[in-house]
Amino acid sequence: FLIILLVFFVAFAVASESVLYPQKKLSGPGIFYLFRMAYWSMFGEHFLSDIDAPNSTSECTTDPSIYNTYTTVRCPTAV
């Protein structure tokens, strides 16, 4: 059962991250944050302030030199 759960968890984590941030390059800390967001969303914490499209009060950035250091959240891609 746990192996099946792990397969679905990894698939969900990769799919949700690739939909939100299509041009993101995966690195060491990025893998941690990828699974962290998916883990908490399984328990109902969806980080809606991070997922919403950026607005004037948003604390996200589109600058790769800033969000690649994982100090500020990257703005999701708007469709």
C-alpha positions in Angstrom: 0.0 0.0 0.0 2.7 2.5 0.9 4.5 1.9 -2.4 1.3 2.6 -4.3 0.8 5.8 -2.2 4.4 6.9 -2.9 3.9 6.5 -6.6 0.8 8.6 -6.6 2.4 11.2 -4.3 5.5 11.6 -6.5 3.3 11.8 -9.6 1.1 14.5 -8.0 4.2 16.5 -6.8 5.8 16.5 -10.2 2.6 17.3 -12.1 1.5 20.1 -9.8 5.0 21.7 -9.8 5.3 21.5 -13.6 1.9 23.1 -14.1 2.6 26.0 -11.8 6.2 26.6 -12.9 6.8 25.2 -16.4 10.3 26.7 -17.0 11.7 25.8 -13.6 15.0 23.9 -13.5 15.1 21.3 -10.7 18.0 21.4 -8.2 18.7 20.0 -4.8 16.7 22.4 -2.6 14.0 22.5 -5.4 13.3 18.8 -4.8 12.7 19.4 -1.1 10.3 22.2 -1.9 8.6 20.2 -4.6 7.7 17.4 -2.2 7.0 19.8 0.7 4.2 21.5 -1.2 2.7 18.2 -2.3 2.9 16.7 1.2 1.0 19.5 2.9 -1.6 19.7 0.1 -2.5 16.0 0.9 -3.5 17.2 4.3 -5.5 20.2 3.2 -3.0 23.0 3.3 -2.9 24.3 -0.3 -0.7 27.5 0.1 -3.3 29.5 -1.8 -1.4 32.7 -1.4 1.6 31.1 -3.2 -0.6 29.5 -6.0 -2.8 32.6 -6.8 -1.8 34.8 -9.7 0.5 37.6 -8.6 -1.1 40.9 -7.6 0.1 44.1 -6.1 0.2 42.6 -2.5 2.0 39.4 -3.6 5.4 38.6 -2.1 6.6 36.5 -5.0 9.2 37.3 -7.6 9.9 36.5 -11.3 13.6 37.2 -11.0 15.5 33.9 -11.4 18.5 35.2 -9.3 16.2 35.6 -6.3 13.9 32.6 -6.5 16.7 30.2 -7.2 18.2 31.0 -3.8 14.8 29.9 -2.2 14.5 33.0 -0.1 11.4 34.3 -1.9 8.6 32.4 -3.5 8.5 32.3 -7.3 5.3 33.7 -8.9 3.3 31.0 -10.6 2.8 31.2 -14.4 -0.5 32.9 -15.4 -2.4 31.2 -18.1 
